[in-house]
Structures are given as C-alpha cells and as structure tokens.
C-alpha cells in the first residue's frame, strides 16, 4: 500500500492508493498548530477491513441502487446486492480497489495528488470500461476534490468522497453549528431508499436552512441543493475552525455515524437515480466526460 503526503502553508494532505483514501487532512489552526479535520486510521492496513468507507472514493455509484439490476437503454444488467440494495458500488466498489498514484507535487501555495483507476467492463455488473481520474488539490486554505470519468459504452456513474469531518478533539459533534444550502430533501423509506417524493425541510428536524447546532439529531439524509451558495457550512466554537463545502453536484447526502464523532458530506447525484426517470440523469455515454468537483474550504474564527 502506498501513501503520499503533500502540503502548503495551511493544509497537509495524506492520501493512500488503496481506495484513493484521504487518510489525513490537517489544517493550521489559529494557534499555528495543525489539527486533523478528518477521521482516519494511523495504520494503512486498518483500512482493508474498514466498513465505514473512511475517506474513500466510493463508486461506481455512490449511495443506494434498488432492485439488483440496472436498465440502460433496452438492456438489463444484474448487479450484486443485499436484500435488493446495492450500496456504494457493490461488494468491492472503488473504495476497496488499488488506484495508481500518477503524480504528486507541491509548489508554494498549491499542491496536488493525481490518481487513476480503470474499472473493466462488467466489474460489479456495471457495463462499460470506466477510466477514472481523481485529483486532490490544495490551494491556500481549500481542498479541491475532482472526480472525472469516461466510458467506452453507456453506463451509470455517481462518484463521491466519503471523508468524515471532525473539527475539534471532542468525542461528540452535537455542539457543531451547521447550515445547509438546501430547502428540500429526498424522502426515504425504512431502508433509506428514495420514495421519489421531494419534501420541504422547513420546520422539520432536517431543517438547517439557518445555522444551528446539530444537537442530538442523526442524519443519513439526501438533500436537494439550491443552485446558489455553499452546499454546507460547519463550525466548531471549541476549535474556532469553520468549513465551507461547495460543489457542482445536485445533491448532498449528510451522514452522521452512530458509533463515532464525525460528519460526512457526500456531494453527488441523487441516490437510486437509475430507477427514477424524473431524477437528474446519471448515465454516461461514450464521448462524454463525467465531472464531480467539490471544494472544502477552511477558516479560523
């Protein structure tokens, strides 16, 4: 397993070739000390049996697909599932594959790591050879994560990064203040599958239109993003660190795990989009380029 580290004056990023995992992301706090703002493991081999997808690239399709098969055009493609649900790309999605570290460099205010993975036609049942490129770039106080992909035949693609953010040393995120750039969410059933309904969040426990403490609510919730403004803003008064998330994607899945302190912002297309014709399209065809670009920006207050 390979690991590379790049840094500038504000951020230090550690990346593994296994799963293209962000192992650490350290931000220089107001006292000049580096604080790790993602949940990670010290030993790279501990990621081999990690069920939480810590820091990984998940794909080919992030989130859930129902039904155990894909329909693309007039063809049906069986995909691996558990009780009718395919999660994060199947039995061994992109987060459990070895990527190639193509380059890594640092020059003053900017540093980056580029990785690549080619998923063969039929891997996990998905059609098409998918050539995937992933760029992590530090510029000032911002981490850019850009996923790009091309295919040789029609397929579906929905990639995202699965880092859990943690802005201080507390064993809880209840005191974090959160604002989301969304007034709507996808309704989900007891299996966390979208029903197809889009609900207003105003006045509900899912309402973070105005900044407020997370409190005791726990989320595994797909939000429909507003077209303007940041997707999310997260702030810890204990550390004084504020994080802003912006993306070109239509949805944000916010996940707060039950067993450790952290919050995941999965910028992506709609979950289960292949089964809903009125959801934003997730198909990728030859000659097209899939691109998911997300910025994670940090400040001290």
C-alpha positions as CSV (number, residue, x, y, z in Angstrom):
1,X,0.0,0.0,0.0
2,X,1.4,3.4,-1.0
3,X,0.9,6.7,0.9
4,X,1.9,10.2,-0.2
5,X,1.8,13.5,1.6
6,X,1.6,17.0,0.1
7,X,1.2,20.3,1.9
8,X,1.2,24.0,1.7
9,X,1.3,26.7,4.4
10,X,-2.3,25.9,5.5
11,X,-3.1,22.3,4.8
12,X,-1.4,18.9,4.9
13,X,-3.0,16.0,3.0
14,X,-2.1,12.3,3.3
15,X,-3.5,10.0,0.6
16,X,-3.4,6.2,0.1
17,X,-3.5,4.4,-3.2
18,X,-6.0,1.9,-1.6
19,X,-9.4,3.4,-2.2
20,X,-7.8,6.7,-3.1
21,X,-8.4,7.3,0.6
22,X,-7.8,10.6,2.4
23,X,-6.0,9.3,5.4
24,X,-5.4,12.7,7.0
25,X,-6.2,16.4,6.3
26,X,-4.6,18.7,8.7
27,X,-5.4,22.4,8.9
28,X,-3.3,25.0,10.7
29,X,-5.5,26.4,13.5
30,X,-5.5,29.9,14.9
31,X,-2.6,29.0,17.3
32,X,-0.5,27.8,14.4
33,X,-0.9,24.1,15.2
34,X,-2.0,21.5,12.7
35,X,-5.4,19.9,13.5
36,X,-6.6,16.8,11.7
37,X,-10.0,17.6,10.4
38,X,-10.9,14.2,9.1
39,X,-11.4,10.9,10.9
40,X,-8.7,8.5,9.9
41,X,-6.6,5.5,11.0
42,X,-2.9,5.6,11.7
43,X,-2.1,2.2,10.2
44,X,-2.9,2.0,6.4
45,X,-3.6,-1.7,6.7
46,X,-6.5,-0.9,9.1
47,X,-8.4,0.4,6.1
48,X,-8.5,-3.1,4.5
49,X,-11.5,-4.2,6.6
50,X,-13.0,-0.7,7.4
51,X,-16.8,-0.9,7.0
52,X,-17.2,2.9,7.2
53,X,-15.5,3.9,3.9
54,X,-13.3,6.4,5.8
55,X,-12.0,9.0,3.4
56,X,-12.6,6.7,0.4
57,X,-13.7,7.3,-3.2
58,X,-17.0,5.5,-3.5
59,X,-18.3,4.3,-6.9
60,X,-19.2,3.4,-9.5
61,X,-22.4,4.5,-7.9
62,X,-22.3,6.3,-4.5
63,X,-25.3,5.6,-2.3
64,X,-28.0,3.1,-2.9
65,X,-29.5,1.4,-6.0
66,X,-32.6,-0.7,-5.6
67,X,-33.8,-3.8,-7.5
68,X,-30.5,-5.6,-8.0
69,X,-30.2,-4.6,-11.6
70,X,-29.7,-1.7,-13.9
71,X,-31.7,-0.8,-17.1
72,X,-29.7,1.1,-19.6
73,X,-31.5,1.5,-22.9
74,X,-33.1,-1.8,-23.6
75,X,-30.6,-3.9,-21.7
76,X,-30.7,-5.1,-18.1
77,X,-27.5,-5.6,-16.1
78,X,-27.6,-7.6,-12.9
79,X,-25.6,-6.0,-10.1
80,X,-24.6,-7.5,-6.7
81,X,-27.0,-6.6,-3.9
82,X,-28.0,-7.4,-0.4
83,X,-31.8,-7.8,0.0
84,X,-32.3,-5.8,-3.2
85,X,-30.0,-2.9,-2.3
86,X,-26.6,-2.2,-3.9
87,X,-24.6,0.2,-1.7
88,X,-21.6,2.3,-2.8
89,X,-20.8,0.3,-5.9
90,X,-21.3,-3.3,-4.8
91,X,-19.2,-5.9,-3.0
92,X,-15.9,-4.1,-3.8
93,X,-16.6,-0.7,-5.0
94,X,-13.9,1.9,-5.9
95,X,-13.2,2.4,-2.2
96,X,-11.7,-1.1,-2.0
97,X,-9.6,-1.1,-5.1
98,X,-6.0,-0.1,-5.6
99,X,-5.6,3.1,-7.6
100,X,-2.5,4.3,-9.4
101,X,-0.8,7.4,-8.0
102,X,0.1,9.1,-11.2
103,X,1.7,12.2,-9.7
104,X,2.1,14.3,-6.6
105,X,3.7,17.7,-6.3
106,X,3.9,20.8,-4.2
107,X,4.9,24.3,-5.2
108,X,4.3,27.1,-2.7
109,X,0.6,27.8,-2.2
110,X,-0.5,24.8,-4.4
111,X,0.0,21.1,-4.0
112,X,-1.8,18.1,-5.5
113,X,-2.1,14.4,-5.9
114,X,-3.5,12.7,-9.0
115,X,-4.7,9.1,-9.1
116,X,-6.3,6.9,-11.7
117,X,-8.3,3.7,-11.8
118,X,-9.7,1.8,-14.8
119,X,-12.8,-0.2,-14.0
120,X,-13.2,-3.0,-16.5
121,X,-16.5,-3.7,-18.3
122,X,-18.7,-5.8,-16.1
123,X,-16.9,-5.1,-12.8
124,X,-19.6,-5.4,-10.1
125,X,-22.1,-5.9,-13.1
126,X,-21.7,-2.3,-14.4
127,X,-21.3,-2.0,-18.2
128,X,-18.5,-0.2,-19.9
129,X,-14.8,0.2,-19.2
130,X,-14.7,3.3,-17.0
131,X,-11.5,5.3,-17.0
132,X,-11.5,7.3,-13.8
133,X,-9.2,10.2,-12.7
134,X,-9.1,11.8,-9.3
135,X,-7.4,15.0,-8.4
136,X,-6.8,16.3,-4.8
137,X,-5.5,19.8,-4.9
138,X,-4.6,22.2,-2.1
139,X,-4.8,25.9,-2.9
140,X,-4.5,28.2,0.1
141,X,-7.0,27.0,2.7
142,X,-9.0,25.0,0.2
143,X,-9.0,21.3,-0.7
144,X,-10.4,20.6,-4.2
145,X,-11.6,17.1,-4.9
146,X,-12.3,16.4,-8.6
147,X,-13.6,13.1,-10.0
148,X,-13.5,12.6,-13.8
149,X,-14.6,9.6,-15.8
150,X,-15.0,8.4,-19.4
151,X,-16.6,5.3,-20.7
152,X,-16.5,3.1,-23.9
153,X,-20.2,2.2,-23.7
154,X,-23.3,3.5,-21.9
155,X,-23.2,3.2,-18.1
156,X,-24.1,5.0,-14.9
157,X,-21.7,7.0,-12.8
158,X,-22.0,8.6,-9.4
159,X,-18.7,9.2,-7.5
160,X,-18.0,11.0,-4.3
161,X,-15.5,11.3,-1.4
162,X,-16.5,9.7,1.9
163,X,-14.5,11.6,4.4
164,X,-15.9,12.2,7.9
165,X,-15.0,15.7,9.1
166,X,-14.2,16.4,12.7
167,X,-13.2,20.0,13.6
168,X,-12.1,19.6,17.2
169,X,-11.0,17.0,19.7
170,X,-14.4,16.4,21.3
171,X,-16.0,13.0,21.3
172,X,-19.2,14.5,20.0
173,X,-20.4,16.6,17.2
174,X,-23.6,17.8,18.9
175,X,-22.1,21.3,19.5
176,X,-21.2,21.8,15.9
177,X,-23.1,24.5,14.1
178,X,-24.4,23.5,10.7
179,X,-26.0,25.3,7.8
180,X,-27.1,23.6,4.6
181,X,-27.8,25.2,1.2
182,X,-31.0,23.2,0.8
183,X,-34.6,23.8,1.5
184,X,-35.6,20.3,0.3
185,X,-34.8,16.7,0.8
186,X,-35.5,13.3,-0.8
187,X,-38.0,11.3,1.2
188,X,-36.6,7.9,2.1
189,X,-38.2,4.7,3.4
190,X,-37.1,2.5,6.3
191,X,-34.3,1.0,4.1
192,X,-33.1,4.5,3.3
193,X,-34.2,4.2,-0.3
194,X,-35.8,7.3,-2.0
195,X,-39.5,7.1,-2.5
196,X,-39.5,9.6,-5.3
197,X,-41.0,12.4,-3.2
198,X,-39.2,15.6,-2.6
199,X,-40.1,17.3,0.7
200,X,-39.7,20.8,2.1
201,X,-37.5,20.7,5.2
202,X,-38.7,24.0,6.8
203,X,-39.9,23.4,10.3
204,X,-38.8,19.8,10.4
205,X,-35.8,18.2,12.3
206,X,-34.0,18.2,8.9
207,X,-34.1,22.0,8.7
208,X,-30.7,23.6,8.6
209,X,-31.6,26.5,6.3
210,X,-30.5,28.7,9.1
211,X,-27.3,27.9,11.0
212,X,-28.0,25.9,14.2
213,X,-26.4,23.3,16.5
214,X,-26.6,19.7,15.3
215,X,-27.7,18.6,18.7
216,X,-28.9,15.0,19.1
217,X,-30.3,14.6,15.5
218,X,-28.5,12.0,13.5
219,X,-28.7,12.1,9.7
220,X,-28.4,9.8,6.8
221,X,-30.3,12.2,4.5
222,X,-30.1,13.2,0.8
223,X,-30.6,16.9,0.4
224,X,-31.5,18.6,-2.8
225,X,-29.1,21.5,-3.2
226,X,-30.1,25.1,-4.0
227,X,-28.3,26.4,-7.1
228,X,-26.6,29.3,-5.4
229,X,-24.4,29.5,-2.3
230,X,-22.4,26.9,-0.4
231,X,-23.8,23.3,0.0
232,X,-22.8,23.3,3.7
233,X,-21.1,25.3,6.3
234,X,-19.8,23.7,9.5
235,X,-18.4,25.4,12.5
236,X,-16.9,24.4,15.9
237,X,-16.7,27.0,18.6
238,X,-14.2,24.8,20.5
239,X,-11.6,25.0,17.8
240,X,-12.7,28.1,16.0
241,X,-12.5,26.2,12.7
242,X,-15.1,26.8,10.1
243,X,-15.5,24.7,7.0
244,X,-17.5,25.5,3.8
245,X,-18.5,23.0,1.1
246,X,-19.3,23.9,-2.4
247,X,-20.0,21.6,-5.4
248,X,-21.3,21.3,-8.9
249,X,-23.5,18.3,-7.9
250,X,-27.3,18.4,-7.4
251,X,-27.4,16.5,-4.1
252,X,-25.7,16.3,-0.8
253,X,-26.0,13.2,1.4
254,X,-25.3,14.2,5.0
255,X,-24.4,11.3,7.2
256,X,-23.6,11.3,10.9
257,X,-22.5,7.8,12.0
258,X,-23.9,6.4,15.3
259,X,-20.6,4.9,16.6
260,X,-18.0,7.8,16.4
261,X,-17.9,11.5,16.1
262,X,-17.8,12.8,12.5
263,X,-20.0,14.1,9.7
264,X,-19.8,13.1,6.1
265,X,-20.8,15.4,3.2
266,X,-21.3,13.2,0.2
267,X,-21.6,15.6,-2.8
268,X,-23.2,13.5,-5.6
269,X,-26.2,12.8,-7.9
270,X,-29.4,11.6,-6.5
271,X,-29.4,8.1,-4.8
272,X,-31.2,5.4,-6.8
273,X,-31.3,7.8,-9.8
274,X,-31.3,4.8,-12.3
275,X,-34.8,3.9,-11.1
276,X,-36.4,7.4,-11.2
277,X,-36.8,9.0,-14.6
278,X,-37.6,12.4,-13.1
279,X,-34.3,12.5,-11.1
280,X,-31.3,14.2,-12.7
281,X,-29.7,11.8,-15.1
282,X,-26.7,9.6,-14.1
283,X,-25.9,7.9,-17.4
284,X,-22.6,8.5,-19.0
285,X,-22.1,7.8,-22.7
286,X,-19.0,7.5,-24.9
287,X,-17.6,10.9,-25.8
288,X,-18.9,12.5,-22.6
289,X,-16.9,13.4,-19.5
290,X,-18.3,12.9,-16.0
291,X,-17.0,15.6,-13.6
292,X,-17.8,16.0,-9.9
293,X,-15.9,18.9,-8.4
294,X,-16.1,19.8,-4.7
295,X,-14.3,22.4,-2.7
296,X,-13.7,22.1,1.1
297,X,-12.5,25.5,2.4
298,X,-11.3,26.2,6.0
299,X,-11.0,29.3,8.1
300,X,-10.2,30.2,11.7
301,X,-12.5,32.4,13.8
